[in-house]
Amino acid sequence: MRLSADLPPSRLDAGLRALTTAANHSVLWAVLAAGLGLSGRRARRAALRGMLSVAGASALSNAVLKPLLPRRRPPAGTPEFTLRRGVPIPRSSSFPSGHSASAAAFATGVALEYPLAGAAVAPVAAAVAYSRVHTGVHWPSDVIVGAAVGAAVALGTRTWWAVREQEPATLGRRRRTTPLPDGDGMIVFVNPGSGTEDDPIRAEVEEHLPRAAVVEFDPGRDFGDQIDDVVAARGPAALGVCGGDGTVVTVANAAVRHDLPIAVFPGGTLNHFARDAGVGDVSSTAQAISDGSIELVDLGAVRVDGGTETAFVNTSSLGGYPDTVRLRERWEPRYGKWPAAAVAMTRVLASAQPLTVTIDGARHSVWMLFVGNGRYAPADQVPMSRPAINEGTLDVRFLPADRRWSRLRLVGAALTGTLATSDTYTQQRVPAVSVGIVGEPVALAADGEVVADGRRFEFRSEPGRVLLYRRP
């Protein structure tokens, strides 16, 4: 503290004074979070976790620790602390430093989701923490403990919101197929309704695969019928798809029917499958096509009321989610996709009623049932990533509603990271599962789309059915 107070006046004083003022009420972190929010999906997750960490750290340090552990600010009357560098002395307890707690919380929260962004934010957070000593409003120990509190709160968010793994899923065994240089012999199907108007994915596909034929779907006709007609007429050596997950599963299903390998390009809004399978980079996938490098991927399938099977590459669900999808689709033309989704989710949760079902013959009352293609992680939280799509299993999770205060207990278990031991959450991995509805037919959602209504659902994994181009 004395070393800092004895520093001669310099331009550094004004900079640190401005920085510590900008961090008042976490304004600085809110501005940085807004900037991250404009930089892509991963950066948005980092910004959200950072601000949630700031909220928790600020509440803990200012509302709990300061009143419990009162401490005087550094004295103003002694010679070594007379230089305050123009910052008003707060009247609250000096211990711990709320500014340092918020700074460390934001930097740590961002780093958990996006290490590169966290590395960029860390020097700013460190400068804010030091500015509290440099301007004479905190003891160094206030800053150290405040930073520890903030980092601990950010790390603690992982107990109820898992960090998404960035490593791609493990797929099945690798095979070699006929190389298609520059995409020669491949037909790439494009959904014009997927993604955004300024999405460059289609242009990248055409650049990296100049000899591939690109076919744009007619929105007025069944996509599966269009694929079958084109395959019958042209006899391609492989199929490609540029679109969202709903389009991916349609083309993947056609590729299975025609025994053809498939290349997936992330042309949708969320692109869960492309991200999980590690085929989000167009150039890498194009190289795999030129090399003839494929890997086997499991496919999920569900038969509704004994009829035709429906495939899914990601997830399928019963309960509130299908109703949310239907409301979102109804309101999307008026409000846009994301506002419509938020309003639909709020509406459904407010009026949710439990489903009475049988799961492999055992009767349950559930709020929702989730069936994932492959193994999702973590097992004891909301699934955030998919480590494997090659084990021939389905990830089945449901939320029992026949427990007292089930929704309240479920929320409490989620926030405290104790879902694994809670009887309001059940998770298992099985090769197949049979679900019966006791009562009226309900909607089934698969890969984000409502596909059917029924009372009997037979889910199963089809190991290694999809031949996916992926570079080793």
Disulfide bonds with the S-S distance in Angstrom:
none
